[in-house]
Amino acid sequence: MKTSRLYNQLQTLLGQSAAWADQRHLQTLIWMVIGVIFAECINLPKWTIYSRTRAKFAQSHQRRFSRWLHNPRINVHKLYSPLIQQALANWGASTITLIEDTSMLWDKYCLIRLSVQYRGRAVPLVWRVVQHHSSSVRFSVYQAMLKRAAKLVPAGVSVCFLADRGFADVQLMRYLRDQLHWNFRIRVKSSTWIHRPGKGWKQLNQYHLPTGKVLLLQGITLTKTKPLYALNLAIGRDPISGQQWLVATNEPATLQTFREYSSRFQIEEELLDEKSNGFQLERSEIRSVVALSRLCFVLAIATLLLTVQGQQVVSSGKRRVVDCHWQRGNSYLRIGWNWFKGIFHHGWHLFPTIALQGQLDPDPAFASKKQLQNQLQREFIVRSYSFVP
């Protein structure tokens, strides 16, 4: 009856929200979360062995999960919003970083997500699944997501928005700055045109920078579309990888702009956790936009729970119980995952919180000596040009 004890703890933790009009929906969700965590894959039949209900046959559990995923009465954003708001309520920092990205599933569905950057990983905030054959989507497709996300950010906390080249859209940048009042760091394509007042137009691929060279362009205009949109641009070539970086920002471009943008890669770790390194999302047999959106809700709850549990394990001094490294080498999510297994096998208890803490990580994961050495070896030659009249 170990899963039943865990179920009761999760029901107490997740059932605090008044959004659950039908408690049976919450009950099924909890068994699905337990199933995906312990089975470590998106496979409804494998989840059934962890479910403890009055149903006698595994097929009954499977049908129950499938009906839940296809139930039109379950509004995942209405249910998830109060939970993530509760998690962010005591953020405790003046700034929160949000990362937007897309992920393709079976070359047929595009998963658009906006996540909270959190201590080396990212936690889902809002998402949308669309049937689309490309990872590049128009601003109009995800604009409502941004508006919904703005309501979930704690009052008084400023937002820094990060995105890759697929979101280098002037319309998006204008909306972030003028409507949401968010700051942004967005990577742009090398084929982008910029206008330098008094210097004329130039395409970014015409800048041939040696490694370690950085140009900071203040007050330039991006693209030839009208109305023109003025912003700042940081251009540089990494001295270690040789890769060129082109990052647009509404704030003054500095060398720090690259460091701030680099946090975007933490959503790649979230995607890896959902796929090959964790939940095995790509092995799912589900082929429905609405069902996939509800499945993402299950994964979002699991990700939030595991991350918070891992955070609490570390803060309570119990990390060495589940992590073999002398210094923290695993993510909070993986530590929390190991703790969940200990709840099942050793009778440990769930930490009764879902709060995320926005302060600096008191125990950051230890990078390898090679990675640390590479970071210390980075040297840049910086030149800054201002075109602001």
LUMBA-212499 format. One record per residue (C-alpha): y, x, z; residue in one letter. Coordinates in steps of 0.001 Angstrom, whole numbers. Last residue first. Layout:
+---------+---------+---------+---+
:      py :      px :      pz : r :
+---------+---------+---------+---+
:       Y :       X :       Z : A :
...
+---------+---------+---------+---+
//
This chain:
+---------+---------+---------+---+
:      py :      px :      pz : r :
+---------+---------+---------+---+
:   60746 :   20778 :  -31531 : P :
:   57085 :   21248 :  -30455 : V :
:   55439 :   23655 :  -32883 : F :
:   54242 :   26016 :  -30184 : S :
:   52030 :   28987 :  -31000 : Y :
:   49705 :   30689 :  -28509 : S :
:   47732 :   33868 :  -29011 : R :
:   44751 :   34758 :  -26839 : V :
:   42498 :   37802 :  -26991 : I :
:   39331 :   36875 :  -25167 : F :
:   36706 :   38539 :  -22971 : E :
:   33287 :   37099 :  -22149 : R :
:   31145 :   39638 :  -20285 : Q :
:   31114 :   37680 :  -17010 : L :
:   29533 :   34655 :  -18685 : Q :
:   26890 :   36805 :  -20359 : N :
:   25986 :   38394 :  -17011 : Q :
:   25507 :   34982 :  -15402 : L :
:   23260 :   33854 :  -18235 : Q :
:   21167 :   37036 :  -17970 : K :
:   20900 :   36754 :  -14188 : K :
:   19549 :   33234 :  -14563 : S :
:   21787 :   30435 :  -13400 : A :
:   21444 :   29184 :   -9849 : F :
:   21904 :   25436 :   -9558 : A :
:   25012 :   24569 :   -7603 : P :
:   24762 :   24049 :   -3817 : D :
:   28043 :   22629 :   -2508 : P :
:   28730 :   20900 :   -5857 : D :
:   32475 :   20377 :   -6063 : L :
:   33617 :   16951 :   -4905 : Q :
:   32817 :   13803 :   -6869 : G :
:   30071 :   12497 :   -4603 : Q :
:   27704 :    9859 :   -6011 : L :
:   26624 :    7083 :   -3640 : A :
:   23262 :    5326 :   -4125 : I :
:   22304 :    5333 :    -457 : T :
:   19367 :    4544 :    1866 : P :
:   17482 :    7863 :    1476 : F :
:   13941 :    6791 :     604 : L :
:   11341 :    7662 :    3205 : H :
:    8448 :   10102 :    3216 : W :
:    4922 :    8689 :    3361 : G :
:    3221 :   11803 :    2032 : H :
:    1838 :   10740 :   -1359 : H :
:    4209 :    7962 :   -2454 : F :
:    7360 :    9145 :    -726 : I :
:    6458 :   12689 :   -1757 : G :
:    6372 :   11560 :   -5373 : K :
:    9868 :   10181 :   -4921 : F :
:   10957 :   13542 :   -3486 : W :
:    9656 :   15330 :   -6577 : N :
:   11752 :   13034 :   -8758 : W :
:   14780 :   13609 :   -6530 : G :
:   14418 :   17351 :   -7039 : I :
:   14108 :   16755 :  -10794 : R :
:   17246 :   14596 :  -10828 : L :
:   19181 :   17039 :   -8652 : Y :
:   18421 :   19705 :  -11235 : S :
:   15965 :   22471 :  -10414 : N :
:   16816 :   26115 :   -9722 : G :
:   18280 :   25869 :   -6251 : R :
:   17930 :   29259 :   -4597 : Q :
:   14641 :   30469 :   -3137 : W :
:   12927 :   28377 :   -5782 : H :
:    9817 :   26334 :   -4904 : C :
:   11664 :   22999 :   -4767 : D :
:   10123 :   20022 :   -2925 : V :
:   10142 :   21085 :     760 : V :
:   12661 :   23836 :      -3 : R :
:   15243 :   21124 :    -706 : R :
:   15049 :   19590 :    2764 : K :
:   18443 :   20705 :    4104 : G :
:   19913 :   17198 :    4348 : S :
:   22458 :   17960 :    1607 : S :
:   19701 :   19084 :    -760 : V :
:   17471 :   16034 :    -233 : V :
:   20531 :   13781 :    -445 : Q :
:   21503 :   15127 :   -3872 : Q :
:   17938 :   14771 :   -5081 : G :
:   17871 :   11155 :   -3899 : Q :
:   21188 :   10521 :   -5650 : V :
:   19931 :   11974 :   -8925 : T :
:   16592 :   10144 :   -8729 : L :
:   18238 :    6781 :   -8040 : L :
:   20879 :    7109 :  -10757 : L :
:   18334 :    8254 :  -13349 : T :
:   15905 :    5448 :  -12440 : A :
:   18653 :    2820 :  -12635 : I :
:   19806 :    4202 :  -15993 : A :
:   16200 :    4299 :  -17256 : L :
:   15695 :     612 :  -16421 : V :
:   19036 :    -216 :  -18049 : F :
:   18025 :    1800 :  -21126 : C :
:   14974 :    -495 :  -21323 : L :
:   17354 :   -3436 :  -21276 : R :
:   19230 :   -1965 :  -24255 : S :
:   15913 :   -1273 :  -25980 : L :
:   14940 :   -4923 :  -25548 : A :
:   18243 :   -6052 :  -27065 : V :
:   17955 :   -3762 :  -30096 : V :
:   14255 :   -4402 :  -30685 : S :
:   11516 :   -1964 :  -31633 : R :
:    9659 :   -1189 :  -28400 : I :
:    6654 :    1100 :  -28886 : E :
:    8132 :    3772 :  -26622 : S :
:    7127 :    7361 :  -27340 : R :
:   10734 :    8323 :  -28072 : E :
:   11711 :    7457 :  -24506 : L :
:    9444 :   10136 :  -23014 : Q :
:   10818 :    9586 :  -19468 : F :
:   11277 :   13231 :  -18552 : G :
:   11571 :   16482 :  -20437 : N :
:   10743 :   15130 :  -23903 : S :
:   13098 :   12132 :  -23868 : K :
:   15208 :   10650 :  -21119 : E :
:   15539 :   13955 :  -19287 : D :
:   16456 :   15678 :  -22569 : L :
:   19181 :   13104 :  -23178 : L :
:   20547 :   13762 :  -19689 : E :
:   20443 :   17509 :  -20364 : E :
:   22416 :   16923 :  -23568 : E :
:   24898 :   14991 :  -21425 : I :
:   25558 :   18258 :  -19609 : Q :
:   26702 :   19766 :  -22891 : F :
:   30023 :   17967 :  -22556 : R :
:   30895 :   20206 :  -19600 : S :
:   31760 :   22856 :  -22210 : S :
:   34938 :   20910 :  -23005 : Y :
:   36482 :   21891 :  -19690 : E :
:   35634 :   25551 :  -20245 : R :
:   37072 :   25447 :  -23750 : F :
:   40308 :   23843 :  -22545 : T :
:   40625 :   26541 :  -19845 : Q :
:   41804 :   28961 :  -22532 : L :
:   44808 :   26689 :  -22835 : T :
:   45849 :   23705 :  -24943 : A :
:   48592 :   21610 :  -23341 : P :
:   47289 :   18059 :  -22767 : E :
:   46371 :   15557 :  -25502 : N :
:   43418 :   17730 :  -26470 : T :
:   41661 :   18864 :  -29654 : A :
:   38864 :   21435 :  -29503 : V :
:   37799 :   23691 :  -32377 : L :
:   35144 :   26172 :  -31253 : W :
:   33582 :   28793 :  -33500 : Q :
:   30177 :   30217 :  -32667 : Q :
:   29824 :   34002 :  -32389 : G :
:   27217 :   33510 :  -29668 : S :
:   28566 :   36065 :  -27162 : I :
:   32208 :   36628 :  -28199 : P :
:   32759 :   32863 :  -28707 : D :
:   35179 :   32193 :  -31546 : R :
:   38330 :   30256 :  -30731 : G :
:   40613 :   27399 :  -31715 : I :
:   42399 :   25280 :  -29101 : A :
:   44414 :   22379 :  -30481 : L :
:   47297 :   20272 :  -29220 : N :
:   48372 :   16753 :  -30153 : L :
:   50550 :   14815 :  -32585 : A :
:   49222 :   11784 :  -34466 : Y :
:   50487 :   10835 :  -37914 : L :
:   50744 :    7152 :  -38744 : P :
:   49247 :    7624 :  -41226 : K :
:   46235 :    9729 :  -42137 : T :
:   46667 :   13330 :  -43220 : K :
:   44701 :   14763 :  -40317 : T :
:   45964 :   15999 :  -36904 : L :
:   49590 :   16862 :  -36223 : T :
:   50451 :   20029 :  -34313 : I :
:   52399 :   20159 :  -31058 : G :
:   50762 :   23179 :  -29424 : Q :
:   48377 :   25487 :  -31300 : L :
:   46360 :   27841 :  -29105 : L :
:   44558 :   30524 :  -31090 : L :
:   41659 :   32440 :  -29531 : V :
:   39989 :   35697 :  -30649 : K :
:   36795 :   36858 :  -28915 : G :
:   34820 :   37045 :  -32128 : T :
:   37017 :   37459 :  -35193 : P :
:   38943 :   34408 :  -36403 : L :
:   38999 :   33185 :  -39978 : H :
:   41352 :   30186 :  -39884 : Y :
:   41074 :   28580 :  -43306 : Q :
:   38297 :   26336 :  -41986 : N :
:   40995 :   24508 :  -40029 : L :
:   42707 :   23169 :  -43142 : Q :
:   46444 :   23804 :  -43305 : K :
:   49491 :   21641 :  -43865 : W :
:   53103 :   22784 :  -43565 : G :
:   54736 :   25562 :  -41547 : K :
:   57967 :   23934 :  -40272 : G :
:   56015 :   21392 :  -38255 : P :
:   52336 :   22460 :  -38316 : R :
:   50205 :   19818 :  -39971 : H :
:   46456 :   19854 :  -39445 : I :
:   43604 :   19122 :  -41845 : W :
:   40048 :   18759 :  -40603 : T :
:   37227 :   20477 :  -42552 : S :
:   36372 :   22601 :  -39507 : S :
:   35394 :   19429 :  -37675 : K :
:   36936 :   18453 :  -34359 : V :
:   35730 :   18843 :  -30770 : R :
:   37254 :   16335 :  -28405 : I :
:   38850 :   17130 :  -25038 : R :
:   40550 :   14024 :  -23671 : F :
:   43014 :   12720 :  -21118 : N :
:   42826 :    9030 :  -20302 : W :
:   45754 :    6607 :  -20285 : H :
:   43449 :    3746 :  -21367 : L :
:   45809 :    2239 :  -23967 : Q :
:   48079 :    5076 :  -25139 : D :
:   45971 :    8197 :  -24616 : R :
:   42432 :    6948 :  -25114 : L :
:   43443 :    4510 :  -27855 : Y :
:   45362 :    7210 :  -29750 : R :
:   42406 :    9568 :  -29543 : M :
:   40010 :    6865 :  -30739 : L :
:   42208 :    5999 :  -33738 : Q :
:   42513 :    9699 :  -34564 : V :
:   38718 :    9963 :  -34745 : D :
:   36898 :   13171 :  -33866 : A :
:   34020 :   11202 :  -32321 : F :
:   31210 :   12745 :  -34409 : G :
:   32693 :   16164 :  -33636 : R :
:   31632 :   16089 :  -29973 : D :
:   33052 :   14121 :  -27054 : A :
:   34719 :   14617 :  -23681 : L :
:   37000 :   12198 :  -21804 : F :
:   38904 :   13373 :  -18715 : C :
:   39717 :   10439 :  -16458 : V :
:   42205 :   10161 :  -13583 : S :
:   41096 :    8554 :  -10315 : V :
:   43576 :    6178 :   -8633 : G :
:   41249 :    3201 :   -8780 : A :
:   37579 :    4071 :   -9183 : P :
:   36313 :    3986 :  -12792 : V :
:   34284 :     854 :  -13560 : L :
:   37064 :   -1119 :  -15255 : K :
:   37738 :    1742 :  -17690 : A :
:   34052 :    1713 :  -18640 : A :
:   34321 :   -1841 :  -19986 : R :
:   37255 :    -882 :  -22217 : K :
:   35389 :    2196 :  -23414 : L :
:   32303 :     148 :  -24256 : M :
:   34456 :   -2411 :  -26109 : A :
:   35654 :     388 :  -28408 : Q :
:   32085 :    1393 :  -29279 : Y :
:   31547 :    -211 :  -32702 : V :
:   35256 :    -355 :  -33592 : S :
:   35437 :    3433 :  -33386 : F :
:   32962 :    3779 :  -36222 : R :
:   29533 :    5348 :  -35709 : V :
:   28029 :    8708 :  -36626 : S :
:   24445 :    9019 :  -35349 : S :
:   23186 :    7568 :  -38609 : S :
:   20687 :    4922 :  -39692 : H :
:   22053 :    2124 :  -37535 : H :
:   20561 :    -714 :  -35549 : Q :
:   22793 :    -655 :  -32503 : V :
:   22109 :     164 :  -28860 : V :
:   25054 :     174 :  -26461 : R :
:   25771 :    2129 :  -23307 : W :
:   27844 :    2163 :  -20124 : V :
:   27964 :    4502 :  -17098 : L :
:   24830 :    6620 :  -17425 : P :
:   24590 :    9671 :  -15104 : V :
:   25166 :   13143 :  -16558 : A :
:   23703 :   16489 :  -15521 : R :
:   24925 :   19854 :  -14204 : G :
:   26687 :   18467 :  -11164 : R :
:   27669 :   15049 :  -12490 : Y :
:   29362 :   14203 :  -15759 : Q :
:   29588 :   10412 :  -15837 : V :
:   28081 :    8910 :  -18966 : S :
:   29211 :    6994 :  -22041 : L :
:   26347 :    6113 :  -24326 : R :
:   25687 :    5117 :  -27900 : I :
:   21991 :    4734 :  -28760 : L :
:   21504 :    4538 :  -32521 : C :
:   18405 :    2779 :  -33810 : Y :
:   16541 :    3357 :  -37080 : K :
:   15894 :    7075 :  -37519 : D :
:   13075 :    6737 :  -34943 : W :
:   15621 :    6731 :  -32120 : L :
:   18947 :    8471 :  -32741 : M :
:   21209 :    9625 :  -29914 : S :
:   24963 :    9253 :  -29572 : T :
:   27468 :   10875 :  -27253 : D :
:   30323 :   10118 :  -24905 : E :
:   31087 :   12157 :  -21795 : I :
:   33198 :   10972 :  -18860 : L :
:   34747 :   13422 :  -16412 : T :
:   36209 :   12080 :  -13155 : I :
:   39397 :   13392 :  -11595 : T :
:   41114 :   13107 :   -8201 : S :
:   37923 :   13591 :   -6200 : A :
:   36364 :   11607 :   -3349 : G :
:   34005 :    9504 :   -5461 : W :
:   33650 :    6977 :   -2669 : N :
:   33321 :    3894 :   -4891 : A :
:   31385 :    5734 :   -7612 : L :
:   27885 :    4592 :   -6588 : A :
:   29186 :    1111 :   -5728 : Q :
:   30766 :     870 :   -9154 : Q :
:   27468 :    2036 :  -10662 : I :
:   25640 :    -771 :   -8879 : L :
:   28292 :   -3432 :   -9551 : P :
:   28245 :   -2603 :  -13311 : S :
:   24444 :   -2494 :  -13720 : Y :
:   23784 :   -6228 :  -13404 : L :
:   26621 :   -7474 :  -15615 : K :
:   25843 :   -4645 :  -18016 : H :
:   22166 :   -5583 :  -18183 : V :
:   22668 :   -9278 :  -18872 : N :
:   19198 :  -10685 :  -18250 : I :
:   19075 :  -14297 :  -19436 : R :
:   18041 :  -13219 :  -22952 : P :
:   14591 :  -12092 :  -21631 : N :
:   13040 :   -9589 :  -24070 : H :
:   12675 :   -6702 :  -21612 : L :
:   11597 :   -9093 :  -18847 : W :
:    8976 :  -10717 :  -21079 : R :
:    7527 :   -7268 :  -21828 : S :
:    7322 :   -6347 :  -18145 : F :
:    5558 :   -9609 :  -17302 : R :
:    3203 :   -9218 :  -20254 : R :
:    2214 :   -5772 :  -18978 : Q :
:    1641 :   -7037 :  -15445 : H :
:    -611 :   -9828 :  -16750 : S :
:   -2510 :   -7351 :  -18948 : Q :
:   -3259 :   -5247 :  -15885 : A :
:   -5174 :   -8152 :  -14370 : F :
:   -5031 :   -9652 :  -10890 : K :
:   -1422 :  -10848 :  -10699 : A :
:    -339 :  -11478 :   -7100 : R :
:    1880 :   -8424 :   -7207 : T :
:    1532 :   -4679 :   -6569 : R :
:    2615 :   -2675 :   -9617 : S :
:    1750 :    1030 :   -9800 : Y :
:   -1313 :     510 :  -12037 : I :
:     794 :   -1573 :  -14440 : T :
:    3191 :    1198 :  -15427 : W :
:     620 :    2845 :  -17683 : K :
:     300 :    -362 :  -19714 : P :
:    4103 :    -509 :  -20159 : L :
:    4439 :    3008 :  -21554 : N :
:    7823 :    4691 :  -21392 : I :
:    6746 :    7904 :  -19664 : C :
:    6704 :    9712 :  -16329 : E :
:    3948 :    7407 :  -14976 : A :
:    5412 :    7779 :  -11481 : F :
:    9072 :    7298 :  -12381 : I :
:    8466 :    4780 :  -15190 : V :
:    6274 :    2612 :  -12995 : G :
:    8532 :    2614 :   -9944 : I :
:   11448 :    1601 :  -12157 : V :
:    9329 :   -1123 :  -13759 : M :
:    8207 :   -2398 :  -10346 : W :
:   11844 :   -2539 :   -9242 : I :
:   12892 :   -4375 :  -12403 : L :
:   10207 :   -7017 :  -11877 : T :
:   11473 :   -7752 :   -8367 : Q :
:   15100 :   -7827 :   -9504 : L :
:   14326 :  -10370 :  -12224 : H :
:   12336 :  -12425 :   -9726 : R :
:   15425 :  -12504 :   -7511 : Q :
:   17172 :  -14754 :  -10005 : D :
:   20984 :  -14809 :   -9830 : A :
:   21058 :  -11063 :   -9167 : W :
:   24777 :  -10316 :   -9456 : A :
:   25247 :  -10486 :   -5673 : A :
:   24446 :   -6778 :   -5426 : S :
:   22744 :   -5629 :   -2222 : Q :
:   19318 :   -5994 :   -3818 : G :
:   19231 :   -2412 :   -5053 : L :
:   18812 :    -608 :   -1717 : L :
:   16878 :   -3270 :     189 : T :
:   14654 :   -3915 :   -2818 : Q :
:   14153 :    -190 :   -3213 : L :
:   12915 :     170 :     370 : Q :
:   10569 :   -2787 :     -24 : N :
:    9170 :   -1397 :   -3281 : Y :
:    8569 :    1978 :   -1626 : L :
:    6506 :     259 :    1064 : R :
:    4610 :   -1696 :   -1607 : S :
:    4004 :    1535 :   -3519 : T :
:    2307 :    2998 :    -428 : K :
:       0 :       0 :       0 : M :
+---------+---------+---------+---+
//
